[in-house]
Amino acid sequence: MTFLYPLGLLGLIGIPILILIYIIKSKYTEQTVASTYLWLLSEKFLKRKNPLSNITGLISLILQILAITFVSLAIAHPMFIVPNSANEYCFVLDGSGSMNMMQDGKSRFDLAKEEIATVIKDSVNKSRYSLVYAGDEAVVVFEQIDNKDQALLLLDEVEPNYGEGSIGNAMSIAQGYFNERPDILTYLVTDTAHQVNENIHLVNVASDIRNCSVSNVNYKITDTGLIVSGDVFCYKGSKNLSVSLYVDGAQEAAASTRVVAKDGAPAHFQLNCEVSSFSSLKIAASAEDATSLDDELVIYDVKSESSYKTLLVSERPFFMRSVLNAIGLNSVQVVAPKEYFNMSGFGLYIFESFTPAEMPKDGAVWLINPTASSSDTGFSVQGEVTLERPDVLSLTTSTSSVAKQLSEGLTEDEIYITSYVKCGLYRNFTSVYSYKGNPVIFAGTNDYGNREVVFAFDLHKSNIPLLYDFVLMANNFLDYSFPTVVEEVNYYVGETARVNVLSSCDSIRVDSPMGRVTYLDTATAACDLRMDEVGTYTITLVLGNNQRVFNIYSSLPEQERNPDADGLGITLQGQAVEGGFDGEYDPLPIIFIVLALVFILDWGVYCYEKYQLR
């Protein structure tokens, strides 16, 4: 036996002090004197002998000595060494999305943590505990901790995941522990009925529950409106479900239908409404089931979220206005050059036969037939060159990625011009078309980091407005000026979204469905955003004084929607052995119980002596 705090035994000094007090205290007896003969006579008849009257003082002394002894032991905190009673424990905790399903008012994940906590509390002191968390990745939460309270605290801090659990990788870590100590006790705590061998203790926290989900949603816009279709599933039995469609965050459903889903088989639905465009669609099933994480799906329209206003500054805007309409830019404001005075708030500025003294700082710029040099454009205007007769422009033969992007899909129709503006480039531009080595149609960035496209000739003095390539080229230039920030808007938890960084982007903020805020690295061309929560991620790009906001939706993985999914065979290779090491038995609770009984008995003796021995 050892003591955690040996100095607590100094309290035993109180025993001889207590005995000394009992020896030297006054030996007086309390007597009652009757005031009348009647009281004296009654006392004579009521007098009785009490056999305990002579030993009550001794009993009280013994009890008080015991109280001092147990108080000193409690302070000293004795610990008994119990040979071969402690064990090594390894817990593998399933962190897959299905562990968020609710049972009896608690999630399966919370029930799993309670099972692990029970094993830890019931184990012998000085046992060692390791916890491997099988979330999207297998993570060792703690390793070989021999303090119960610390292990329970770290266990309580583990949060649920929503992706596919990495049970296989977690069991690989457990295999390493088993190889080091074949006597380790391995617990797999999950909601899946895995087939395990005798080296693994399987704790299945699943119970018989039902879950429904929405999946396989598609949409198309036709001449008659919007058509949304998909499937609903019901795992465990059947359910009559109402499926509703909500457009652009409206509280009232744009369309609804009812379907009967049963036994995990897909039940198809179709919803129709008179909508020609949208920013977001929400498809929701009215299911009271194990989890609401898969009862709805949100689809965002990337083109709608990428919309911006365009300013066209031109005296003769017909050709440019026509090509902008052809490529889908309908939000175009047209002003004459004399009406332009450092206007702002537009995503795209197009200057035709007019060059402002200063380039806009908050958007991409297209310059058609630039008339003068500007210090922040990245090139200089050296004058107009008039050709003796119309001549053909040469398409670039560059294999750079930018050149390929700008010339993608062109039919290579011959472009004739009668004159062009000779430009001197002092920044790196990519030329698409040139005339005798002089860049005529080129693209790059200006001093403010915004994308810049230049047509160094008058559209009215060429055949380009009549060519189909003009529309294709304008579309390529538009994609170049406004790179796609997010190409996909629907993911599953565990997948990674690709976020392209715009050249003039100051910061990229990401708000997760649970309100967690992170910032992506804008020093690279593209960033990766890992989806680890269910719901809408909001991506905010700051470009100067402007912001562009995109939303993407992350869904619960399909395999995590079935509450009774079949498990795989899991084994720990090797032969387990009987083992263990010295543990500790903590008698402190028993000491406190005995101490409480001693106090109660001492109080009883005191009361008996005070009121019965008169």
Disulfide bonds with the S-S distance in Angstrom:
none
